[in-house]
Amino acid sequence: MAVRPNPYKLVCPKCGYSKLVAPKSDCISPKDLISMNPVCPKCKEQMDRKSVDRLDSVIDSLFGMFK
């Protein structure tokens, strides 16, 4: 049985930029393999992966509507 991975948050330790990543399925595409070592688009620093709770995902979704 296929199980969708849990969402996670990418956070830049240098500038604080963050991005919520929520996989749509359990399939891995070439794009997913490239994003294994994410780089911050603002300062080009290596981003850290953090686990996400429900509140983080709701807040990021709301702020994403205004970007």
N, CA, C, O and CB atoms as a CASP TS submission, in Angstrom:
PFRMAT TS
TARGET T0000
AUTHOR 0000-0000-0000
METHOD Language model
MODEL 1
PARENT N/A
ATOM      1  N   MET     1       0.846  -1.181   0.000  1.00  0.00           N
ATOM      2  CA  MET     1       0.000   0.000   0.000  1.00  0.00           C
ATOM      3  C   MET     1       0.885   1.236   0.000  1.00  0.00           C
ATOM      4  O   MET     1       1.816   1.340   0.798  1.00  0.00           O
ATOM      5  CB  MET     1      -0.959   0.003   1.218  1.00  0.00           C
ATOM      6  N   ALA     2       0.597   2.160  -0.884  1.00  0.00           N
ATOM      7  CA  ALA     2       1.368   3.395  -0.992  1.00  0.00           C
ATOM      8  C   ALA     2       0.954   4.373   0.100  1.00  0.00           C
ATOM      9  O   ALA     2      -0.225   4.506   0.427  1.00  0.00           O
ATOM     10  CB  ALA     2       1.182   4.032  -2.380  1.00  0.00           C
ATOM     11  N   VAL     3       1.955   5.054   0.655  1.00  0.00           N
ATOM     12  CA  VAL     3       1.704   6.027   1.718  1.00  0.00           C
ATOM     13  C   VAL     3       2.382   7.334   1.346  1.00  0.00           C
ATOM     14  O   VAL     3       3.580   7.368   1.068  1.00  0.00           O
ATOM     15  CB  VAL     3       2.215   5.507   3.099  1.00  0.00           C
ATOM     16  N   ARG     4       1.614   8.395   1.344  1.00  0.00           N
ATOM     17  CA  ARG     4       2.173   9.711   1.023  1.00  0.00           C
ATOM     18  C   ARG     4       3.079  10.176   2.162  1.00  0.00           C
ATOM     19  O   ARG     4       2.709  10.045   3.329  1.00  0.00           O
ATOM     20  CB  ARG     4       1.041  10.747   0.769  1.00  0.00           C
ATOM     21  N   PRO     5       4.273  10.721   1.844  1.00  0.00           N
ATOM     22  CA  PRO     5       5.179  11.217   2.895  1.00  0.00           C
ATOM     23  C   PRO     5       4.584  12.434   3.607  1.00  0.00           C
ATOM     24  O   PRO     5       3.760  13.159   3.050  1.00  0.00           O
ATOM     25  CB  PRO     5       6.554  11.581   2.292  1.00  0.00           C
ATOM     26  N   ASN     6       5.015  12.636   4.837  1.00  0.00           N
ATOM     27  CA  ASN     6       4.563  13.792   5.604  1.00  0.00           C
ATOM     28  C   ASN     6       5.181  15.077   5.043  1.00  0.00           C
ATOM     29  O   ASN     6       6.285  15.047   4.500  1.00  0.00           O
ATOM     30  CB  ASN     6       4.924  13.625   7.100  1.00  0.00           C
ATOM     31  N   PRO     7       4.478  16.199   5.172  1.00  0.00           N
ATOM     32  CA  PRO     7       5.055  17.474   4.730  1.00  0.00           C
ATOM     33  C   PRO     7       6.242  17.856   5.612  1.00  0.00           C
ATOM     34  O   PRO     7       6.349  17.419   6.758  1.00  0.00           O
ATOM     35  CB  PRO     7       3.987  18.595   4.754  1.00  0.00           C
ATOM     36  N   TYR     8       7.120  18.672   5.061  1.00  0.00           N
ATOM     37  CA  TYR     8       8.259  19.167   5.823  1.00  0.00           C
ATOM     38  C   TYR     8       8.543  20.601   5.428  1.00  0.00           C
ATOM     39  O   TYR     8       8.078  21.075   4.392  1.00  0.00           O
ATOM     40  CB  TYR     8       9.503  18.286   5.598  1.00  0.00           C
ATOM     41  N   LYS     9       9.302  21.282   6.254  1.00  0.00           N
ATOM     42  CA  LYS     9       9.604  22.691   6.043  1.00  0.00           C
ATOM     43  C   LYS     9      11.099  22.853   5.810  1.00  0.00           C
ATOM     44  O   LYS     9      11.911  22.292   6.546  1.00  0.00           O
ATOM     45  CB  LYS     9       9.139  23.546   7.246  1.00  0.00           C
ATOM     46  N   LEU    10      11.459  23.618   4.790  1.00  0.00           N
ATOM     47  CA  LEU    10      12.851  23.941   4.522  1.00  0.00           C
ATOM     48  C   LEU    10      13.114  25.329   5.084  1.00  0.00           C
ATOM     49  O   LEU    10      12.385  26.273   4.778  1.00  0.00           O
ATOM     50  CB  LEU    10      13.177  23.871   2.988  1.00  0.00           C
ATOM     51  N   VAL    11      14.148  25.457   5.903  1.00  0.00           N
ATOM     52  CA  VAL    11      14.459  26.730   6.560  1.00  0.00           C
ATOM     53  C   VAL    11      15.919  27.077   6.320  1.00  0.00           C
ATOM     54  O   VAL    11      16.803  26.242   6.508  1.00  0.00           O
ATOM     55  CB  VAL    11      14.158  26.664   8.082  1.00  0.00           C
ATOM     56  N   CYS    12      16.166  28.313   5.906  1.00  0.00           N
ATOM     57  CA  CYS    12      17.540  28.787   5.718  1.00  0.00           C
ATOM     58  C   CYS    12      18.083  29.256   7.067  1.00  0.00           C
ATOM     59  O   CYS    12      17.478  30.115   7.709  1.00  0.00           O
ATOM     60  CB  CYS    12      17.602  29.942   4.657  1.00  0.00           C
ATOM     61  N   PRO    13      19.220  28.702   7.507  1.00  0.00           N
ATOM     62  CA  PRO    13      19.776  29.112   8.801  1.00  0.00           C
ATOM     63  C   PRO    13      20.373  30.523   8.780  1.00  0.00           C
ATOM     64  O   PRO    13      20.551  31.136   9.833  1.00  0.00           O
ATOM     65  CB  PRO    13      20.837  28.125   9.234  1.00  0.00           C
ATOM     66  N   LYS    14      20.680  31.034   7.596  1.00  0.00           N
ATOM     67  CA  LYS    14      21.330  32.343   7.495  1.00  0.00           C
ATOM     68  C   LYS    14      20.314  33.498   7.471  1.00  0.00           C
ATOM     69  O   LYS    14      20.414  34.429   8.271  1.00  0.00           O
ATOM     70  CB  LYS    14      22.199  32.393   6.239  1.00  0.00           C
ATOM     71  N   CYS    15      19.335  33.437   6.550  1.00  0.00           N
ATOM     72  CA  CYS    15      18.419  34.576   6.396  1.00  0.00           C
ATOM     73  C   CYS    15      17.009  34.304   6.932  1.00  0.00           C
ATOM     74  O   CYS    15      16.211  35.233   7.054  1.00  0.00           O
ATOM     75  CB  CYS    15      18.330  34.959   4.937  1.00  0.00           C
ATOM     76  N   GLY    16      16.689  33.038   7.255  1.00  0.00           N
ATOM     77  CA  GLY    16      15.382  32.733   7.826  1.00  0.00           C
ATOM     78  C   GLY    16      14.300  32.429   6.799  1.00  0.00           C
ATOM     79  O   GLY    16      13.156  32.179   7.180  1.00  0.00           O
ATOM     80  N   TYR    17      14.624  32.444   5.513  1.00  0.00           N
ATOM     81  CA  TYR    17      13.655  32.111   4.472  1.00  0.00           C
ATOM     82  C   TYR    17      13.144  30.689   4.724  1.00  0.00           C
ATOM     83  O   TYR    17      13.920  29.810   5.101  1.00  0.00           O
ATOM     84  CB  TYR    17      14.292  32.238   3.040  1.00  0.00           C
ATOM     85  N   SER    18      11.842  30.459   4.518  1.00  0.00           N
ATOM     86  CA  SER    18      11.303  29.122   4.713  1.00  0.00           C
ATOM     87  C   SER    18      10.314  28.787   3.606  1.00  0.00           C
ATOM     88  O   SER    18       9.720  29.668   2.984  1.00  0.00           O
ATOM     89  CB  SER    18      10.629  29.004   6.088  1.00  0.00           C
ATOM     90  N   LYS    19      10.158  27.492   3.378  1.00  0.00           N
ATOM     91  CA  LYS    19       9.254  27.004   2.347  1.00  0.00           C
ATOM     92  C   LYS    19       8.655  25.695   2.830  1.00  0.00           C
ATOM     93  O   LYS    19       9.374  24.817   3.307  1.00  0.00           O
ATOM     94  CB  LYS    19       9.990  26.820   0.980  1.00  0.00           C
ATOM     95  N   LEU    20       7.347  25.562   2.709  1.00  0.00           N
ATOM     96  CA  LEU    20       6.653  24.333   3.090  1.00  0.00           C
ATOM     97  C   LEU    20       6.594  23.410   1.878  1.00  0.00           C
ATOM     98  O   LEU    20       6.179  23.826   0.797  1.00  0.00           O
ATOM     99  CB  LEU    20       5.217  24.637   3.629  1.00  0.00           C
ATOM    100  N   VAL    21       7.011  22.156   2.058  1.00  0.00           N
ATOM    101  CA  VAL    21       6.999  21.167   0.985  1.00  0.00           C
ATOM    102  C   VAL    21       6.044  20.054   1.397  1.00  0.00           C
ATOM    103  O   VAL    21       6.242  19.401   2.421  1.00  0.00           O
ATOM    104  CB  VAL    21       8.442  20.607   0.696  1.00  0.00           C
ATOM    105  N   ALA    22       5.004  19.845   0.588  1.00  0.00           N
ATOM    106  CA  ALA    22       4.017  18.798   0.861  1.00  0.00           C
ATOM    107  C   ALA    22       3.920  17.893  -0.359  1.00  0.00           C
ATOM    108  O   ALA    22       3.237  18.238  -1.323  1.00  0.00           O
ATOM    109  CB  ALA    22       2.619  19.410   1.215  1.00  0.00           C
ATOM    110  N   PRO    23       4.590  16.740  -0.339  1.00  0.00           N
ATOM    111  CA  PRO    23       4.528  15.831  -1.486  1.00  0.00           C
ATOM    112  C   PRO    23       3.086  15.420  -1.787  1.00  0.00           C
ATOM    113  O   PRO    23       2.305  15.145  -0.876  1.00  0.00           O
ATOM    114  CB  PRO    23       5.387  14.584  -1.226  1.00  0.00           C
ATOM    115  N   LYS    24       2.745  15.382  -3.079  1.00  0.00           N
ATOM    116  CA  LYS    24       1.384  15.031  -3.484  1.00  0.00           C
ATOM    117  C   LYS    24       1.163  13.527  -3.541  1.00  0.00           C
ATOM    118  O   LYS    24       0.029  13.059  -3.437  1.00  0.00           O
ATOM    119  CB  LYS    24       1.074  15.637  -4.830  1.00  0.00           C
ATOM    120  N   SER    25       2.249  12.765  -3.707  1.00  0.00           N
ATOM    121  CA  SER    25       2.113  11.316  -3.751  1.00  0.00           C
ATOM    122  C   SER    25       3.403  10.667  -3.274  1.00  0.00           C
ATOM    123  O   SER    25       4.355  11.353  -2.901  1.00  0.00           O
ATOM    124  CB  SER    25       1.758  10.840  -5.175  1.00  0.00           C
ATOM    125  N   ASP    26       3.427   9.334  -3.291  1.00  0.00           N
ATOM    126  CA  ASP    26       4.616   8.614  -2.860  1.00  0.00           C
ATOM    127  C   ASP    26       5.608   8.391  -4.001  1.00  0.00           C
ATOM    128  O   ASP    26       6.680   7.828  -3.782  1.00  0.00           O
ATOM    129  CB  ASP    26       4.220   7.287  -2.259  1.00  0.00           C
ATOM    130  N   CYS    27       5.267   8.822  -5.206  1.00  0.00           N
ATOM    131  CA  CYS    27       6.158   8.671  -6.367  1.00  0.00           C
ATOM    132  C   CYS    27       7.281   9.701  -6.301  1.00  0.00           C
ATOM    133  O   CYS    27       7.067  10.839  -5.883  1.00  0.00           O
ATOM    134  CB  CYS    27       5.365   8.822  -7.696  1.00  0.00           C
ATOM    135  N   ILE    28       8.474   9.296  -6.715  1.00  0.00           N
ATOM    136  CA  ILE    28       9.616  10.207  -6.749  1.00  0.00           C
ATOM    137  C   ILE    28       9.920  10.537  -8.203  1.00  0.00           C
ATOM    138  O   ILE    28      10.105   9.642  -9.027  1.00  0.00           O
ATOM    139  CB  ILE    28      10.866   9.584  -6.042  1.00  0.00           C
ATOM    140  N   SER    29       9.969  11.821  -8.508  1.00  0.00           N
ATOM    141  CA  SER    29      10.298  12.260  -9.856  1.00  0.00           C
ATOM    142  C   SER    29      11.734  12.784  -9.883  1.00  0.00           C
ATOM    143  O   SER    29      12.327  12.988  -8.823  1.00  0.00           O
ATOM    144  CB  SER    29       9.304  13.348 -10.341  1.00  0.00           C
ATOM    145  N   PRO    30      12.300  13.005 -11.057  1.00  0.00           N
ATOM    146  CA  PRO    30      13.648  13.592 -11.133  1.00  0.00           C
ATOM    147  C   PRO    30      13.733  14.950 -10.423  1.00  0.00           C
ATOM    148  O   PRO    30      14.773  15.298  -9.863  1.00  0.00           O
ATOM    149  CB  PRO    30      14.064  13.753 -12.597  1.00  0.00           C
ATOM    150  N   LYS    31      12.641  15.707 -10.450  1.00  0.00           N
ATOM    151  CA  LYS    31      12.607  16.999  -9.756  1.00  0.00           C
ATOM    152  C   LYS    31      12.805  16.814  -8.249  1.00  0.00           C
ATOM    153  O   LYS    31      13.459  17.634  -7.604  1.00  0.00           O
ATOM    154  CB  LYS    31      11.271  17.722 -10.030  1.00  0.00           C
ATOM    155  N   ASP    32      12.244  15.743  -7.691  1.00  0.00           N
ATOM    156  CA  ASP    32      12.400  15.458  -6.263  1.00  0.00           C
ATOM    157  C   ASP    32      13.847  15.122  -5.918  1.00  0.00           C
ATOM    158  O   ASP    32      14.338  15.495  -4.852  1.00  0.00           O
ATOM    159  CB  ASP    32      11.484  14.306  -5.847  1.00  0.00           C
ATOM    160  N   LEU    33      14.524  14.422  -6.812  1.00  0.00           N
ATOM    161  CA  LEU    33      15.918  14.067  -6.563  1.00  0.00           C
ATOM    162  C   LEU    33      16.820  15.292  -6.562  1.00  0.00           C
ATOM    163  O   LEU    33      17.787  15.352  -5.802  1.00  0.00           O
ATOM    164  CB  LEU    33      16.401  13.074  -7.603  1.00  0.00           C
ATOM    165  N   ILE    34      16.511  16.266  -7.405  1.00  0.00           N
ATOM    166  CA  ILE    34      17.286  17.508  -7.441  1.00  0.00           C
ATOM    167  C   ILE    34      17.081  18.297  -6.154  1.00  0.00           C
ATOM    168  O   ILE    34      18.010  18.937  -5.662  1.00  0.00           O
ATOM    169  CB  ILE    34      16.889  18.363  -8.663  1.00  0.00           C
ATOM    170  N   SER    35      15.873  18.253  -5.611  1.00  0.00           N
ATOM    171  CA  SER    35      15.565  19.047  -4.422  1.00  0.00           C
ATOM    172  C   SER    35      16.002  18.376  -3.120  1.00  0.00           C
ATOM    173  O   SER    35      15.633  18.842  -2.043  1.00  0.00           O
ATOM    174  CB  SER    35      14.087  19.325  -4.368  1.00  0.00           C
ATOM    175  N   MET    36      16.779  17.295  -3.193  1.00  0.00           N
ATOM    176  CA  MET    36      17.273  16.640  -1.983  1.00  0.00           C
ATOM    177  C   MET    36      18.251  17.539  -1.222  1.00  0.00           C
ATOM    178  O   MET    36      18.332  17.456   0.004  1.00  0.00           O
ATOM    179  CB  MET    36      17.950  15.310  -2.338  1.00  0.00           C
ATOM    180  N   ASN    37      18.991  18.395  -1.929  1.00  0.00           N
ATOM    181  CA  ASN    37      19.922  19.343  -1.316  1.00  0.00           C
ATOM    182  C   ASN    37      19.484  20.754  -1.673  1.00  0.00           C
ATOM    183  O   ASN    37      20.107  21.401  -2.515  1.00  0.00           O
ATOM    184  CB  ASN    37      21.389  19.081  -1.783  1.00  0.00           C
ATOM    185  N   PRO    38      18.419  21.239  -1.043  1.00  0.00           N
ATOM    186  CA  PRO    38      17.871  22.540  -1.425  1.00  0.00           C
ATOM    187  C   PRO    38      18.787  23.701  -1.031  1.00  0.00           C
ATOM    188  O   PRO    38      19.477  23.663  -0.013  1.00  0.00           O
ATOM    189  CB  PRO    38      16.509  22.729  -0.790  1.00  0.00           C
ATOM    190  N   VAL    39      18.766  24.720  -1.867  1.00  0.00           N
ATOM    191  CA  VAL    39      19.567  25.922  -1.649  1.00  0.00           C
ATOM    192  C   VAL    39      18.605  27.107  -1.555  1.00  0.00           C
ATOM    193  O   VAL    39      17.639  27.191  -2.314  1.00  0.00           O
ATOM    194  CB  VAL    39      20.627  26.131  -2.803  1.00  0.00           C
ATOM    195  N   CYS    40      18.870  28.007  -0.631  1.00  0.00           N
ATOM    196  CA  CYS    40      18.036  29.194  -0.433  1.00  0.00           C
ATOM    197  C   CYS    40      18.097  30.083  -1.685  1.00  0.00           C
ATOM    198  O   CYS    40      19.187  30.382  -2.173  1.00  0.00           O
ATOM    199  CB  CYS    40      18.497  29.988   0.830  1.00  0.00           C
ATOM    200  N   PRO    41      16.936  30.506  -2.207  1.00  0.00           N
ATOM    201  CA  PRO    41      16.944  31.359  -3.390  1.00  0.00           C
ATOM    202  C   PRO    41      17.426  32.790  -3.100  1.00  0.00           C
ATOM    203  O   PRO    41      17.806  33.510  -4.023  1.00  0.00           O
ATOM    204  CB  PRO    41      15.557  31.404  -3.985  1.00  0.00           C
ATOM    205  N   LYS    42      17.412  33.198  -1.841  1.00  0.00           N
ATOM    206  CA  LYS    42      17.837  34.557  -1.491  1.00  0.00           C
ATOM    207  C   LYS    42      19.343  34.662  -1.268  1.00  0.00           C
ATOM    208  O   LYS    42      19.993  35.550  -1.821  1.00  0.00           O
ATOM    209  CB  LYS    42      17.107  35.020  -0.247  1.00  0.00           C
ATOM    210  N   CYS    43      19.901  33.761  -0.459  1.00  0.00           N
ATOM    211  CA  CYS    43      21.315  33.907  -0.080  1.00  0.00           C
ATOM    212  C   CYS    43      22.191  32.736  -0.522  1.00  0.00           C
ATOM    213  O   CYS    43      23.389  32.723  -0.239  1.00  0.00           O
ATOM    214  CB  CYS    43      21.425  34.065   1.414  1.00  0.00           C
ATOM    215  N   LYS    44      21.611  31.755  -1.211  1.00  0.00           N
ATOM    216  CA  LYS    44      22.333  30.590  -1.752  1.00  0.00           C
ATOM    217  C   LYS    44      22.985  29.721  -0.672  1.00  0.00           C
ATOM    218  O   LYS    44      23.974  29.039  -0.942  1.00  0.00           O
ATOM    219  CB  LYS    44      23.398  31.057  -2.720  1.00  0.00           C
ATOM    220  N   GLU    45      22.445  29.740   0.530  1.00  0.00           N
ATOM    221  CA  GLU    45      22.921  28.908   1.647  1.00  0.00           C
ATOM    222  C   GLU    45      22.144  27.584   1.649  1.00  0.00           C
ATOM    223  O   GLU    45      20.991  27.535   1.222  1.00  0.00           O
ATOM    224  CB  GLU    45      22.751  29.658   3.023  1.00  0.00           C
ATOM    225  N   GLN    46      22.779  26.522   2.130  1.00  0.00           N
ATOM    226  CA  GLN    46      22.132  25.209   2.238  1.00  0.00           C
ATOM    227  C   GLN    46      20.986  25.295   3.251  1.00  0.00           C
ATOM    228  O   GLN    46      21.187  25.784   4.363  1.00  0.00           O
ATOM    229  CB  GLN    46      23.164  24.107   2.661  1.00  0.00           C
ATOM    230  N   MET    47      19.787  24.828   2.882  1.00  0.00           N
ATOM    231  CA  MET    47      18.620  24.909   3.753  1.00  0.00           C
ATOM    232  C   MET    47      18.509  23.660   4.616  1.00  0.00           C
ATOM    233  O   MET    47      18.924  22.576   4.206  1.00  0.00           O
ATOM    234  CB  MET    47      17.342  25.099   2.927  1.00  0.00           C
ATOM    235  N   ASP    48      17.944  23.817   5.819  1.00  0.00           N
ATOM    236  CA  ASP    48      17.729  22.716   6.759  1.00  0.00           C
ATOM    237  C   ASP    48      16.300  22.212   6.627  1.00  0.00           C
ATOM    238  O   ASP    48      15.382  22.985   6.353  1.00  0.00           O
ATOM    239  CB  ASP    48      18.019  23.163   8.217  1.00  0.00           C
ATOM    240  N   ARG    49      16.120  20.919   6.823  1.00  0.00           N
ATOM    241  CA  ARG    49      14.797  20.301   6.757  1.00  0.00           C
ATOM    242  C   ARG    49      14.255  20.132   8.173  1.00  0.00           C
ATOM    243  O   ARG    49      14.925  19.556   9.031  1.00  0.00           O
ATOM    244  CB  ARG    49      14.854  18.928   6.019  1.00  0.00           C
ATOM    245  N   LYS    50      13.049  20.630   8.419  1.00  0.00           N
ATOM    246  CA  LYS    50      12.400  20.547   9.731  1.00  0.00           C
ATOM    247  C   LYS    50      11.069  19.825   9.588  1.00  0.00           C
ATOM    248  O   LYS    50      10.418  19.917   8.547  1.00  0.00           O
ATOM    249  CB  LYS    50      12.192  21.961  10.344  1.00  0.00           C
ATOM    250  N   SER    51      10.665  19.114  10.620  1.00  0.00           N
ATOM    251  CA  SER    51       9.343  18.492  10.590  1.00  0.00           C
ATOM    252  C   SER    51       8.275  19.568  10.797  1.00  0.00           C
ATOM    253  O   SER    51       8.543  20.623  11.372  1.00  0.00           O
ATOM    254  CB  SER    51       9.225  17.378  11.676  1.00  0.00           C
ATOM    255  N   VAL    52       7.079  19.287  10.324  1.00  0.00           N
ATOM    256  CA  VAL    52       6.000  20.277  10.339  1.00  0.00           C
ATOM    257  C   VAL    52       4.843  19.749  11.174  1.00  0.00           C
ATOM    258  O   VAL    52       4.480  18.575  11.093  1.00  0.00           O
ATOM    259  CB  VAL    52       5.526  20.611   8.896  1.00  0.00           C
ATOM    260  N   ASP    53       4.275  20.636  11.975  1.00  0.00           N
ATOM    261  CA  ASP    53       3.034  20.266  12.649  1.00  0.00           C
ATOM    262  C   ASP    53       1.872  20.941  11.912  1.00  0.00           C
ATOM    263  O   ASP    53       2.097  21.727  10.992  1.00  0.00           O
ATOM    264  CB  ASP    53       3.063  20.680  14.168  1.00  0.00           C
ATOM    265  N   ARG    54       0.678  20.648  12.299  1.00  0.00           N
ATOM    266  CA  ARG    54      -0.510  21.152  11.603  1.00  0.00           C
ATOM    267  C   ARG    54      -0.569  22.676  11.581  1.00  0.00           C
ATOM    268  O   ARG    54      -0.952  23.258  10.566  1.00  0.00           O
ATOM    269  CB  ARG    54      -1.764  20.605  12.257  1.00  0.00           C
ATOM    270  N   LEU    55      -0.203  23.326  12.668  1.00  0.00           N
ATOM    271  CA  LEU    55      -0.287  24.780  12.743  1.00  0.00           C
ATOM    272  C   LEU    55       0.654  25.443  11.738  1.00  0.00           C
ATOM    273  O   LEU    55       0.280  26.428  11.101  1.00  0.00           O
ATOM    274  CB  LEU    55       0.036  25.255  14.158  1.00  0.00           C
ATOM    275  N   ASP    56       1.863  24.919  11.589  1.00  0.00           N
ATOM    276  CA  ASP    56       2.803  25.472  10.615  1.00  0.00           C
ATOM    277  C   ASP    56       2.241  25.409   9.202  1.00  0.00           C
ATOM    278  O   ASP    56       2.369  26.365   8.438  1.00  0.00           O
ATOM    279  CB  ASP    56       4.132  24.726  10.678  1.00  0.00           C
ATOM    280  N   SER    57       1.622  24.295   8.855  1.00  0.00           N
ATOM    281  CA  SER    57       1.105  24.148   7.502  1.00  0.00           C
ATOM    282  C   SER    57      -0.063  25.107   7.245  1.00  0.00           C
ATOM    283  O   SER    57      -0.191  25.636   6.142  1.00  0.00           O
ATOM    284  CB  SER    57       0.664  22.704   7.262  1.00  0.00           C
ATOM    285  N   VAL    58      -0.904  25.332   8.239  1.00  0.00           N
ATOM    286  CA  VAL    58      -2.023  26.268   8.087  1.00  0.00           C
ATOM    287  C   VAL    58      -1.503  27.694   7.938  1.00  0.00           C
ATOM    288  O   VAL    58      -1.975  28.434   7.075  1.00  0.00           O
ATOM    289  CB  VAL    58      -2.985  26.171   9.296  1.00  0.00           C
ATOM    290  N   ILE    59      -0.548  28.084   8.756  1.00  0.00           N
ATOM    291  CA  ILE    59       0.003  29.444   8.696  1.00  0.00           C
ATOM    292  C   ILE    59       0.699  29.684   7.362  1.00  0.00           C
ATOM    293  O   ILE    59       0.502  30.737   6.755  1.00  0.00           O
ATOM    294  CB  ILE    59       0.988  29.683   9.857  1.00  0.00           C
ATOM    295  N   ASP    60       1.506  28.738   6.891  1.00  0.00           N
ATOM    296  CA  ASP    60       2.190  28.890   5.620  1.00  0.00           C
ATOM    297  C   ASP    60       1.195  28.953   4.468  1.00  0.00           C
ATOM    298  O   ASP    60       1.415  29.695   3.510  1.00  0.00           O
ATOM    299  CB  ASP    60       3.172  27.747   5.409  1.00  0.00           C
ATOM    300  N   SER    61       0.123  28.202   4.538  1.00  0.00           N
ATOM    301  CA  SER    61      -0.900  28.244   3.489  1.00  0.00           C
ATOM    302  C   SER    61      -1.566  29.610   3.437  1.00  0.00           C
ATOM    303  O   SER    61      -1.803  30.147   2.355  1.00  0.00           O
ATOM    304  CB  SER    61      -1.954  27.152   3.720  1.00  0.00           C
ATOM    305  N   LEU    62      -1.866  30.173   4.595  1.00  0.00           N
ATOM    306  CA  LEU    62      -2.507  31.485   4.628  1.00  0.00           C
ATOM    307  C   LEU    62      -1.588  32.578   4.105  1.00  0.00           C
ATOM    308  O   LEU    62      -2.019  33.433   3.332  1.00  0.00           O
ATOM    309  CB  LEU    62      -2.948  31.816   6.041  1.00  0.00           C
ATOM    310  N   PHE    63      -0.318  32.559   4.522  1.00  0.00           N
ATOM    311  CA  PHE    63       0.618  33.572   4.042  1.00  0.00           C
ATOM    312  C   PHE    63       0.957  33.373   2.572  1.00  0.00           C
ATOM    313  O   PHE    63       1.297  34.336   1.886  1.00  0.00           O
ATOM    314  CB  PHE    63       1.891  33.549   4.874  1.00  0.00           C
ATOM    315  N   GLY    64       0.871  32.130   2.069  1.00  0.00           N
ATOM    316  CA  GLY    64       1.139  31.846   0.675  1.00  0.00           C
ATOM    317  C   GLY    64       0.107  32.483  -0.250  1.00  0.00           C
ATOM    318  O   GLY    64       0.402  32.762  -1.413  1.00  0.00           O
ATOM    319  N   MET    65      -1.094  32.713   0.259  1.00  0.00           N
ATOM    320  CA  MET    65      -2.140  33.345  -0.556  1.00  0.00           C
ATOM    321  C   MET    65      -1.828  34.810  -0.845  1.00  0.00           C
ATOM    322  O   MET    65      -2.318  35.358  -1.832  1.00  0.00           O
ATOM    323  CB  MET    65      -3.494  33.235   0.145  1.00  0.00           C
ATOM    324  N   PHE    66      -1.024  35.451  -0.005  1.00  0.00           N
ATOM    325  CA  PHE    66      -0.755  36.878  -0.143  1.00  0.00           C
ATOM    326  C   PHE    66       0.546  37.174  -0.851  1.00  0.00           C
ATOM    327  O   PHE    66       0.906  38.341  -1.005  1.00  0.00           O
ATOM    328  CB  PHE    66      -0.743  37.522   1.196  1.00  0.00           C
ATOM    329  N   LYS    67       1.267  36.146  -1.290  1.00  0.00           N
ATOM    330  CA  LYS    67       2.545  36.356  -1.978  1.00  0.00           C
ATOM    331  C   LYS    67       2.343  36.599  -3.448  1.00  0.00           C
ATOM    332  O   LYS    67       3.312  36.795  -4.180  1.00  0.00           O
ATOM    333  CB  LYS    67       3.462  35.169  -1.781  1.00  0.00           C
TER
END
